[in-house]
Amino acid sequence: MTTGLTPPATDTPPAAPSAPATSTAPGARLLWTRTRGIVLAVVLILVAAVAMAAVRSQARHGALDPRSADPYGSHAVAALLADRGVSTRVVTSLRAARAAAGPDITLLVASPDLLTHRQQARLHAATAHSGGRTVLVAAGSRSVERLAPGVTADPATSSGTTLEPSCALPEARRAGSADTGGIRYTTTHVDADSCYPSRRLATLLRVPATSGGGDTVVLGAPDILYNKRLDQQGNASLALQLLGSRHHLVWYLPSLSDALATDDGERKSFLDLLPSGWLWATLQLFVAAVLAAFWRARRFGPLVPERLPVAIRASETVEGRARLYRKADARDRAAAALRSTTRTRLAPLVGVPVAQAHAPEALLPALSAHLHGDGQALHSLLFGPPPGDDAALVALTDQLDALEREVRRP
């Protein structure tokens, strides 16, 4: 099976038998040398991330929690309210917050943006006509329009933290300057109190309810409630007046378990909890990755032949290819390679250009005239169908060898 596969003029001298085979696979030392920079960078990034997370977790532990005495907790406000006869109760579920709404209740929502749209609508339905006060702390555009209809959050935040009241709201006038700042709001309510303006937009709004005598206070930043900021400016006065207008304060801290399920027990999927910006960012990263892959693929250019590191016998190459053909049961490809090689070698011997060696109308008449043989038999031998089994392939090889010897005979 190897006779017709031998490439012409490829007799290569055998390699030195004493030269041992050298492996070109990279060793462990070479791999470490190549990748140690990347590994070191990844380790440094992970260490920095863990350190930053630890620092932030210590600094922001118990943020806006009236039970926490940490710098960003709100235990001092709760203690001062208790001295004035105002009780503080912490709830972490929407069900408890809705049940607590009433005319003698101040409901503080610490993180309104953590609630889903459906939860925000249900909370507003429970507080709109309760007659109590609802305080929204740093409510963004996705939550303030549902919890306080008619109020809109401006995309640009306040440029400063300490602001003057500049309004007729008694609580603000008595407190004076305070560290409000944060998100700025506009409203369509003509009877609303717009206080502590920053660039003509309010950072504290009081919107009276249409019925029931209650109201909604929208606070642009939580700074006046932090333990570390309570003794500055008029923060303590403003916080006590806003939260102490009723005998009971319900402090609502939305939790992760509360965001995972609605009141009717419907579970939320992971995608429902992701803000829309994350989904857009993921799509943009995917598009960027595809473009980067296309750009890098274009840089490879055409294939470049390289010299083999060792000399390989022509017979070994032919034998290896024959084994591949046999393993793949590719008798058709093997027969085609044998016939093509034979035609290429026979064409110059009978005066046919190599470019026309594979054209039956050019090669067969010349062969018939040279051998005085049957053109039909030559056509079946050189251009016939592939053999049906291995025995037929071996017979075809023998016939092609015999034909070439016959043509080369003087």
URWO-V182446 format. One record per helix or strand of 2 or more residues. SS is the DSSP state (alpha for helix, beta for strand). FROM is the first residue (numbers start at 1). LEN is the number of residues. If there is no record, write none. Layout:
SS,FROM,LEN + SS,FROM,LEN
//
This chain:
alpha,28,32 + alpha,75,9 + beta,87,5 + alpha,94,7 + beta,105,5 + alpha,112,3 + alpha,117,11 + beta,133,5 + alpha,141,7 + beta,151,3 + beta,162,2 + alpha,170,6 + beta,178,2 + beta,185,3 + beta,193,6 + beta,201,8 + beta,215,5 + alpha,223,3 + alpha,227,3 + alpha,235,9 + beta,248,5 + alpha,256,5 + alpha,270,4 + alpha,276,23 + alpha,314,14 + alpha,331,19 + alpha,354,3 + alpha,360,12 + alpha,375,9 + alpha,390,19
//
